[in-house]
Amino acid sequence: MKRSVIVVEDDQGLREQLVKILGTAPDMKCTGAYASAEEALPQIAKKMPDVILMDIKLPAMSGIECLLIIKKFAPSVHIIMVTVYEDSELIFQALKAGANGYLIKSSPPQELLEAIRDIYSGGAPMSGPIAFKVVEHFHKLGPSPKETENLSPRERQVLDLLAKGFIYKEIGLKLEIGGETVRSYVKQICKKLHVRSRIEAVAKHRSEPC
């Protein structure tokens, strides 16, 4: 089954480029491309896509404001912010609002497609520079208790690789384990650290003193 994707991007050239990239993926289909949040919202409510690629800086209503509205009527829709902005505060606002991933617009086409696939594998896709800034942002909030002492050696390995920006597939290859096993470890890590997401787990790990 093909995943339906909607693009919300005000730059016409980039919008057309994203649609073209999606057209190369055998497991995805673009069901709409819009230049503003106002134009996109009624269509999103009507079409209920699987994934939305959303620009954070739109002409009138911002991508974050649009994200908040979408999450109210379609909480299960996955939203990936696609932007040129690497501002830590904007990233934090988008994630807090419910963004499932965050990519910079210069990301290679394959990275964009893999990000969409990664969401359905339990991941939180982010470009390397974005992931670093998110971890750095949480790090500034101060150290947390040494809860990683409760983790097994293998769970520590997985957490270390997550903190370095590796996706589940890459972690599986490095540790010579299957993708489902990696996801199982991540679930256990989150449970032990009392966090709700991969992003929070990595941030908590990074904030502890060496």
Secondary structure, 3 states (H helix, E strand, C coil): CCEEEEEECCCHHHHHHHHHHHHCCCCEEEEEEECCHHHHHHHHHHHCCCEEEECCCCCCCCHHHHHHHHHHHCCCCEEEEEECCCCHHHHHHHHHHCCCEEEECCCCHHHHHHHHHHHCCCCCCECHHHHHHHHHHHHCCCCCCCHHHHCCHHHHHHHHHHHCCCCHHHHHHHHCCCHHHHHHHHHHHHHHHCCCCHHHHHHHHHHCCC
